[in-house]
Amino acid sequence: MKEDEKKKRLDFLFQNEAFLKNLDQVKNEDERRKIKAFSEDFFLKFLEGFEKIKKISEEHPDIVAKVAEKRIDKK
């Protein structure tokens, strides 16, 4: 992922009111930095994972459909 794309996505994360509210509840500045760094890393990897799933789904919709069909509860 390019740096400008990372920045854009992290800007989106840091505009999330719920995230910011919870981050503000952490009083220890060192802990807050650790949580923020972890959140950034997790968020970017989470989005990268979804992009890969999207790409696989677009390239191989028939295979994805077969796999999904086996996972759907028939009840």
FIKE-516870 format. One record per residue: y, z, x of N, C-alpha, C in turn; residue number from 0. Coordinates in pm, 1 decimal, padded with zeros to 6 digits. Example, Ala and Ser with C-alpha at 12.3 -4.5 7.8 and 13.67 -1.06 7.14 Angstrom:
(nulo (-00569.0 00780.0 01319.0) (-00450.0 00780.0 01230.0) (-00330.0 00780.0 01320.0) 0)
(nulo (-00225.0 00708.0 01285.0) (-00106.0 00714.0 01367.0) (00003.0 00787.0 01290.0) 1)
END
This chain:
(nulo (-00116.9 00000.0 00085.2) (00000.0 00000.0 00000.0) (00124.0 00000.0 00090.4) 0)
(nulo (00218.9 -00082.7 00055.0) (00341.3 -00095.3 00134.2) (00430.7 00026.5 00113.1) 1)
(nulo (00515.1 00051.1 00211.6) (00603.4 00168.9 00208.5) (00697.6 00169.6 00088.6) 2)
(nulo (00751.5 00052.4 00054.8) (00843.4 00048.2 -00060.0) (00770.0 00078.7 -00190.5) 3)
(nulo (00644.0 00035.8 -00198.9) (00563.8 00065.6 -00318.0) (00530.9 00215.1 -00324.1) 4)
(nulo (00498.5 00274.1 -00208.7) (00472.0 00418.8 -00203.4) (00594.7 00496.8 -00248.5) 5)
(nulo (00711.1 00456.4 -00198.4) (00834.9 00526.2 -00234.2) (00860.8 00516.8 -00384.0) 6)
(nulo (00840.6 00399.0 -00440.2) (00861.8 00377.6 -00583.4) (00770.2 00467.3 -00666.2) 7)
(nulo (00645.4 00476.3 -00625.5) (00548.5 00559.2 -00698.4) (00577.9 00707.2 -00682.9) 8)
(nulo (00616.7 00747.5 -00562.9) (00650.3 00888.0 -00542.7) (00777.3 00925.0 -00617.5) 9)
(nulo (00870.5 00832.4 -00628.9) (00989.8 00856.9 -00710.6) (00949.1 00883.6 -00854.8) 10)
(nulo (00851.4 00807.8 -00902.7) (00800.1 00828.5 -01038.7) (00740.3 00968.8 -01051.7) 11)
(nulo (00661.8 01010.8 -00951.8) (00601.3 01144.2 -00954.6) (00709.0 01251.4 -00959.3) 12)
(nulo (00811.5 01236.7 -00878.2) (00913.9 01340.4 -00868.5) (01019.2 01332.3 -00979.0) 13)
(nulo (01000.1 01242.7 -01072.8) (01081.3 01240.9 -01194.3) (01007.1 01306.8 -01310.2) 14)
(nulo (00881.5 01344.0 -01285.8) (00799.9 01406.2 -01389.1) (00842.3 01551.4 -01407.5) 15)
(nulo (00895.1 01581.7 -01524.5) (00949.9 01715.1 -01551.9) (00845.5 01825.2 -01541.4) 16)
(nulo (00725.4 01800.3 -01591.9) (00619.6 01902.4 -01586.8) (00582.4 01934.5 -01442.9) 17)
(nulo (00570.5 01831.4 -01360.6) (00538.1 01852.6 -01219.4) (00647.0 01933.1 -01150.3) 18)
(nulo (00771.3 01892.0 -01171.1) (00883.1 01961.1 -01106.2) (00895.2 02105.6 -01153.7) 19)
(nulo (00874.6 02128.3 -01281.8) (00882.9 02263.6 -01336.9) (00777.7 02354.0 -01272.9) 20)
(nulo (00656.2 02303.5 -01260.6) (00550.2 02382.9 -01198.8) (00573.9 02402.3 -01049.5) 21)
(nulo (00623.8 02301.8 -00984.1) (00653.7 02314.2 -00841.2) (00763.2 02417.8 -00817.7) 22)
(nulo (00860.6 02423.1 -00906.2) (00969.6 02521.0 -00894.3) (00922.0 02664.5 -00913.0) 23)
(nulo (00809.6 02682.7 -00979.5) (00756.3 02817.5 -01000.4) (00697.0 02877.8 -00873.5) 24)
(nulo (00670.2 02793.4 -00773.5) (00616.2 02842.6 -00646.7) (00732.8 02897.1 -00564.7) 25)
(nulo (00731.2 03026.1 -00540.2) (00844.1 03090.9 -00472.6) (00840.4 03074.1 -00320.8) 26)
(nulo (00721.8 03070.0 -00263.7) (00706.8 03057.2 -00119.1) (00734.6 02912.6 -00077.8) 27)
(nulo (00836.3 02892.6 00005.0) (00878.3 02758.5 00045.7) (00768.3 02684.5 00122.0) 28)
(nulo (00694.4 02756.1 00206.2) (00585.6 02694.4 00282.1) (00475.0 02646.2 00187.9) 29)
(nulo (00441.2 02727.7 00089.5) (00340.6 02688.4 -00009.9) (00389.3 02569.2 -00091.3) 30)
(nulo (00515.1 02569.4 -00125.6) (00572.5 02458.8 -00203.5) (00561.8 02327.6 -00125.1) 31)
(nulo (00590.4 02332.2 00004.3) (00578.9 02211.9 00087.9) (00434.3 02162.8 00093.1) 32)
(nulo (00340.4 02257.2 00105.9) (00197.9 02220.5 00110.2) (00154.3 02156.7 -00022.0) 33)
(nulo (00195.4 02216.1 -00132.3) (00159.8 02163.1 -00264.2) (00221.8 02024.7 -00283.7) 34)
(nulo (00345.3 02009.6 -00242.8) (00414.3 01881.4 -00256.8) (00343.8 01773.7 -00173.5) 35)
(nulo (00307.8 01804.9 -00049.2) (00239.2 01708.7 00037.2) (00102.9 01671.0 -00020.3) 36)
(nulo (00029.9 01771.9 -00068.7) (-00100.6 01745.3 -00129.5) (-00084.4 01658.5 -00253.5) 37)
(nulo (00014.3 01689.7 -00335.8) (00037.9 01614.6 -00459.3) (00071.8 01469.3 -00430.1) 38)
(nulo (00155.1 01447.1 -00331.0) (00191.1 01310.3 -00293.5) (00067.2 01232.5 -00251.6) 39)
(nulo (-00012.3 01291.7 -00163.6) (-00132.5 01225.5 -00114.2) (-00231.0 01198.6 -00227.3) 40)
(nulo (-00255.0 01298.9 -00310.2) (-00348.6 01284.6 -00421.4) (-00301.5 01177.7 -00519.0) 41)
(nulo (-00174.0 01180.7 -00554.4) (-00118.2 01087.5 -00651.4) (-00132.8 00943.0 -00602.7) 42)
(nulo (-00099.9 00919.3 -00475.8) (-00109.4 00783.6 -00421.7) (-00254.7 00735.7 -00416.9) 43)
(nulo (-00345.6 00822.4 -00374.7) (-00486.9 00784.4 -00368.7) (-00543.9 00762.5 -00509.2) 44)
(nulo (-00500.9 00842.4 -00604.0) (-00542.5 00828.0 -00743.2) (-00501.6 00690.8 -00795.9) 45)
(nulo (-00377.1 00652.3 -00771.5) (-00328.7 00522.4 -00818.1) (-00398.4 00407.5 -00745.8) 46)
(nulo (-00423.9 00424.1 -00616.4) (-00495.6 00320.5 -00541.9) (-00635.7 00301.0 -00599.6) 47)
(nulo (-00699.5 00410.0 -00637.6) (-00831.5 00401.6 -00698.1) (-00829.0 00323.4 -00827.7) 48)
(nulo (-00729.5 00350.9 -00910.6) (-00717.6 00276.5 -01036.1) (-00688.9 00129.1 -01012.0) 49)
(nulo (-00611.5 00098.6 -00908.9) (-00585.8 -00041.8 -00876.5) (-00714.3 -00112.4 -00837.0) 50)
(nulo (-00799.5 -00044.1 -00761.9) (-00927.0 -00103.7 -00721.8) (-01016.6 -00126.2 -00843.3) 51)
(nulo (-01018.4 -00028.4 -00934.1) (-01097.1 -00043.7 -01056.7) (-01045.7 -00162.4 -01138.1) 52)
(nulo (-00914.7 -00174.8 -01147.1) (-00854.8 -00286.7 -01221.1) (-00895.1 -00420.5 -01158.9) 53)
(nulo (-00888.4 -00426.9 -01027.0) (-00922.7 -00550.6 -00957.0) (-01070.0 -00586.1 -00979.4) 54)
(nulo (-01157.6 -00488.1 -00968.5) (-01300.1 -00512.1 -00992.3) (-01322.6 -00558.7 -01135.2) 55)
(nulo (-01254.5 -00494.6 -01229.7) (-01268.9 -00531.6 -01370.7) (-01222.1 -00674.4 -01397.3) 56)
(nulo (-01116.5 -00715.1 -01330.6) (-01064.7 -00850.7 -01349.1) (-01154.6 -00955.3 -01283.1) 57)
(nulo (-01211.4 -00920.9 -01167.4) (-01294.5 -01015.9 -01094.3) (-01436.5 -01025.8 -01150.0) 58)
(nulo (-01487.1 -00915.6 -01206.6) (-01625.3 -00911.0 -01254.5) (-01634.9 -00843.7 -01391.6) 59)
(nulo (-01569.8 -00899.8 -01492.7) (-01569.9 -00833.4 -01624.0) (-01709.3 -00821.9 -01685.9) 60)
(nulo (-01795.5 -00919.8 -01659.0) (-01930.0 -00916.1 -01715.8) (-02011.6 -00799.6 -01659.9) 61)
(nulo (-02001.6 -00776.8 -01532.1) (-02075.2 -00665.7 -01469.6) (-02019.8 -00532.1 -01517.5) 62)
(nulo (-01888.4 -00521.3 -01524.4) (-01825.3 -00397.6 -01571.5) (-01866.1 -00368.9 -01715.2) 63)
(nulo (-01871.9 -00471.7 -01797.8) (-01912.0 -00455.0 -01937.9) (-02055.7 -00404.3 -01947.6) 64)
(nulo (-02144.2 -00457.5 -01864.0) (-02284.3 -00412.8 -01865.2) (-02294.8 -00265.6 -01825.0) 65)
(nulo (-02220.3 -00227.9 -01723.2) (-02222.3 -00088.2 -01678.5) (-02165.1 00003.0 -01786.1) 66)
(nulo (-02053.6 -00036.5 -01844.6) (-01990.2 00043.8 -01949.5) (-02081.3 00056.5 -02071.8) 67)
(nulo (-02151.0 -00049.9 -02104.0) (-02241.1 -00048.3 -02219.6) (-02348.7 00060.1 -02203.7) 68)
(nulo (-02397.1 00078.2 -02082.7) (-02500.4 00179.6 -02057.5) (-02444.2 00320.4 -02067.1) 69)
(nulo (-02313.0 00336.5 -02049.3) (-02249.3 00468.5 -02050.4) (-02200.6 00511.0 -02187.4) 70)
(nulo (-02190.9 00417.5 -02281.0) (-02138.5 00448.8 -02414.1) (-02245.3 00519.0 -02496.6) 71)
(nulo (-02209.5 00633.9 -02551.8) (-02300.9 00708.6 -02636.3) (-02321.1 00631.8 -02766.4) 72)
(nulo (-02444.5 00611.4 -02803.3) (-02476.7 00531.6 -02920.9) (-02470.0 00609.6 -03051.6) 73)
(nulo (-02442.9 00739.1 -03045.3) (-02440.6 00823.8 -03165.8) (-02314.8 00806.0 -03245.4) 74)
END
